[in-house]
Amino acid sequence: MAKRRYKTTKESIERRIKQGRGQGKGANYMPWLTIQDVPSLGLVQRIKGLKTGRVHHFLSQLEARYFFILEWSPQVIDIREQYPLFPQEMTLKLACQSGVSHPVHPQTRYPVVMTTDFLITLQGTHRPMVVARTVKPTSELNKRRVQEKFEIERRYWLKRGIDWGIVTEQDIDTTLAQNLQLLRQYWDVSNRLNGNSERLAEIVKELNLIASNNSDQSLRTMTRLCGQRLNLPAGDCLAVIYHLLITRQWQANLRMPLNPTKPITSLETKENKDA
């Protein structure tokens, strides 16, 4: 639960519900909280989702890193952040049953709408399944008030029959998250290549040839060779390599740092797999 910039009242909650906050799926989902609703500590982020196509709002760097990993997973269908625990009467009742105080706005003293950081839709064996996850640094876990809020949240999702869990920095591969943060910028490289799809195909073909001949070449060597053969800036070739990685046309171990002076770890191109 984040500290709010807006004042929580019965009217403000009703107004947000009418706006569609906490409702919808995929591109149409609107988070209950946005970065404009909380005091900025320089860590909040707005990120355009590759799967949903909408802007996601994250209230910490840890949330953003978890999002990058979720989005990368082929099993993840939808990601809804800052998901409200409605009806509010349920969290009020669960707080009472737990013997803890329900969170209230510090100025209005009106009960705030509790939220869960992530509601994640996964591809199940027969049908999609939903899980809820709260993201919190380990340094916060032993705080009594944090534990009290967790208990309300845990009981809420238990009542809903949805698996709930806590994610900390220990559960998030920082290197993988940082690699994905870099690579996702190259999901679409059409602007860099001036919309020339033929040029993209030409670069991909050349890079596949270079990689198939020696996949142990460093990133810098591969981009230099590609640039020389096609008379292109090495930066364009590097952008296409990153594009191939983020779109899974090239498979690699992204849990290892991407270093321009070293080969891509466990690189496997489509041509390698088809051979």
Stockholm file with secondary structure:
# STOCKHOLM 1.0

chainA/1-275         MAKRRYKTTKESIERRIKQGRGQGKGANYMPWLTIQDVPSLGLVQRIKGLKTGRVHHFLSQLEARYFFILEWSPQVIDIREQYPLFPQEMTLKLACQSGVSHPVHPQTRYPVVMTTDFLITLQGTHRPMVVARTVKPTSELNKRRVQEKFEIERRYWLKRGIDWGIVTEQDIDTTLAQNLQLLRQYWDVSNRLNGNSERLAEIVKELNLIASNNSDQSLRTMTRLCGQRLNLPAGDCLAVIYHLLITRQWQANLRMPLNPTKPITSLETKENKDA
#=GR chainA/1-275 SS CCCCSSCCCHHHHHHHHHHTTTBCCGGGCBCSCCGGGSCCCSCCEEEECTTTCSEEEESSHHHHHHHHHHHHCTTEEEEEEEEECSSHHHHHHHHHHHTCCCCBCTTTCCBCCCEEEEEEEECCSSSCEEEEEEECCGGGTTCHHHHHHHHHHHHHHHHHTCEEEEECGGGSCHHHHHHHHHHGGGSCCTTTTTTCHHHHHHHHHHHHHHHHHCTTSBHHHHHHHHHHHHTCCHHHHHHHHHHHHHTTSEECCTTSCCCTTSBCTTCEEHHHHHC
#=GC SS_cons         CCCCSSCCCHHHHHHHHHHTTTBCCGGGCBCSCCGGGSCCCSCCEEEECTTTCSEEEESSHHHHHHHHHHHHCTTEEEEEEEEECSSHHHHHHHHHHHTCCCCBCTTTCCBCCCEEEEEEEECCSSSCEEEEEEECCGGGTTCHHHHHHHHHHHHHHHHHTCEEEEECGGGSCHHHHHHHHHHGGGSCCTTTTTTCHHHHHHHHHHHHHHHHHCTTSBHHHHHHHHHHHHTCCHHHHHHHHHHHHHTTSEECCTTSCCCTTSBCTTCEEHHHHHC
//
